[in-house]
Amino acid sequence: SLKVFNDPIHGHMEFHPLLVKIIDTPQFQRLRNIKQLGGGYYVYPAASHNRFEHSLGVAHLAGEFVRSLKKNQPELLITDRDILCVEIAGLCHDVGHGPFSHMFDGMFIPKARPDLKGWKVTEKHKYMNISGGSSGITNYNQDNDLYFIEEMIIGPTDGQYKGRKENKHFLYEIVANKKNGIDVDKFDYFARDCHHLGMKNSFDHLRYIKFARVCDVNGKGRICARDKELSNIYDMFHTRSRLHQKAYQHKTKITEAFLKADPILKISDALDGDENIYFLSCILDDIFGEILNSPESGLDDAKLILNKTISRKNHVFLDVLLSGFVFQISTINYGNKKNNPLDDMYFYGKSDINKSFRIPTEQVSTKFLSFRCGLRLSMAVYWALRMSLMRLHVAIANRIMVSDDV
């Protein structure tokens, strides 16, 4: 029988027994101890939600999306097995995250192990295999279902999809959409993060799902949106941009502490080989406390940084660059790298629900013009020295060089 989970974002969510088996594995349960927004919790006190509930939400929305397509378009021949695989992919898509989420793979790993580019994608696959073996997925597996689940998360390993035939390739656009970035992963974290950050989420993901259809695009089935949904889609990309500006790019200096602790704790060594996967699975957000409470003298510098984080003595954010300042260059895009997301979005109209078309950028409202440049570069500047804000303002006003002994 189905198991019901009550969620503050989506209400009552029903899960297949196989999903529950996966949820009950240690590999999945560890997500309870990995903050969705990483170090953002030390800046935004309500941002205490974890990867665990986000993954449940993505699985739920993935199921809702594919069931809606099946109901509205029975000719797609979507099977119950297809639905289950899509839900599993949604459930497992974040199972490979390290401590403090994207801080670990996006900031710590590139600096600690520059030789391991693209680490997160590789580890997601390994973790999924562990979860699959211990939860009984292999007992259900047929028709390349494991390939299908893996490909929905990380894409095809050799450029060719093996999990499903071409007539069902539209299913790859639901969990992690490599075409235009519109997927249920974003639907959940937009709603969930806005809820916990106290931000308004103007994007209506239920409406998008309701009006989505699979249409022919150059001889292939693609998920298309109703043309009148353009404004709703704009709200989605705009919400993503606002979340990045307000929360995702907000830098606490936990990465710096991890880097100083790495020679002692050997955190990055856990990334070497399959034999270290168990060790990696044990590294959770509580490593923060392990560093703070360790008697090891070699961790003193890391402790100092973390104590400043706890006491909210983070680097002061500035909007001008002076010599001697700490600065971080960040990029904010609309979910499709540097590309305009409208370039690979297709719509259908009321008069012909099976005919797809693109909407040229010049034909839409001026508020969409920001999509023309899909990538935005920003520089965050921080002041790390011990100095009163008044003296700091004076320093900025006079454009003077301030030495480290101030």
Secondary structure, DSSP 8 states (H G I E B T S, - for coil): --EEEEETTTEEEEE-HHHHHHHTSHHHHGGGGSBTTGGGGGTSTT---BHHHHHHHHHHHHHHHHHHHHHH-GGG---HHHHHHHHHHHHHTTTT--TTTHHIIIIIHHHH-TT-TTHHHHHHHHHHHHHHHHHTHHHH--TTHHHHHHHHHH--SSSS--SS-GGGGGGGGSSS-TTTS--HHHHHHHHHHHHHHT------HHHHHHH-EEEEETTEEEEEEEGGGHHHHHHHHHHHHHHIIIIIT---THHHHHHHHHHHH-TGGGGSSGGGHHHHHT--TTHHHHHHH---GGGHHHHHHHHHHHTT---EEESS--TT-EEEEEEEESSSTTS-GGGG--EE-SS-TTBEE---GGGS-GGGGGGGS-EEEEEEEEE-S---HHHHHHHHHHT----TT-
